[in-house]
């Protein structure tokens, strides 16, 4: 994950980063599997000049790859807060 974030900070996109659907341009998800667990990091690159990691979590759902609604709501809230603070 650190390597993917470093690549983003350098102005590129890692092969393991994908656009996070429903959040518009500039919001990406990094998904990694480790042993039997899944981890996600969500970052935004088009908020000011910086890379902002808005959420990182261990995915605990055993039903498919869909991100749980409570995580989506938290991500949306944090991105909204960042946008307001950076105005």
C-alpha positions as a printed Julia matrix, in Angstrom:
87×3 Matrix{Float64}:
   0.0     0.0     0.0
   2.79    2.39    0.83
   4.29    1.95   -2.63
   0.94    2.7    -4.31
   0.53    5.87   -2.23
   4.1     6.92   -3.01
   3.4     6.52   -6.73
   0.27    8.68   -6.33
   2.27   11.35   -4.47
   4.72   11.39   -7.4
   1.84   12.15   -9.8
   1.13    8.72  -11.26
  -1.28    5.89  -10.53
  -0.24    2.48   -9.29
  -1.46   -0.61  -11.11
  -3.25   -1.73   -7.94
  -5.18    1.55   -7.53
  -8.59    1.78   -9.16
 -11.16    4.57   -9.3
 -13.65    4.42   -6.43
 -17.08    4.31   -8.1
 -19.62    6.91   -7.08
 -17.15    9.54   -5.85
 -16.2    11.31   -9.06
 -12.72   11.81  -10.48
  -9.64   11.73   -8.3
 -10.81    9.27   -5.64
  -9.08    5.89   -5.73
  -9.16    2.61   -3.86
  -6.24    0.32   -3.14
  -7.34   -3.21   -2.27
  -4.92   -5.78   -0.9
  -5.37   -9.33    0.26
  -3.18  -10.55    3.09
  -3.52  -14.14    4.2
  -7.27  -14.65    4.48
  -8.08  -10.96    5.08
  -8.82   -8.05    2.74
  -7.71   -4.47    3.33
  -8.78   -1.24    1.63
  -7.31    2.24    1.54
  -9.21    5.12   -0.05
  -7.33    8.21   -1.15
  -8.13   11.4    -3.03
  -5.63   13.12   -5.3
  -7.54   16.15   -6.58
  -8.07   18.0    -3.33
  -5.58   20.81   -3.34
  -1.96   19.86   -4.02
  -1.78   16.95   -1.6
  -2.65   13.28   -1.43
  -5.26   12.69    1.25
  -5.85    9.23    2.7
  -9.46    9.51    3.77
 -10.03    5.99    5.09
  -8.3     2.66    5.56
  -9.99   -0.45    6.89
 -10.03   -4.22    7.03
 -12.94   -5.54    5.03
 -14.76   -7.98    7.25
 -17.76   -8.84    5.11
 -17.77  -12.37    3.8
 -20.26  -11.49    1.05
 -18.45  -10.6    -2.16
 -16.16   -7.65   -2.81
 -18.65   -4.83   -2.29
 -17.59   -2.14    0.18
 -20.07   -2.01    3.1
 -22.48    0.96    3.18
 -21.18    2.22    6.55
 -17.68    2.49    5.03
 -19.03    4.29    1.93
 -20.93    6.75    4.15
 -17.8     7.45    6.23
 -15.67    7.99    3.11
 -18.28   10.35    1.61
 -18.44   12.32    4.88
 -14.66   12.66    5.13
 -14.28   13.77    1.51
 -17.0    16.38    2.1
 -15.19   17.64    5.21
 -11.9    17.88    3.32
 -13.49   19.83    0.46
 -15.03   22.31    2.91
 -11.74   22.76    4.79
  -9.71   23.28    1.61
 -11.91   26.03    0.14
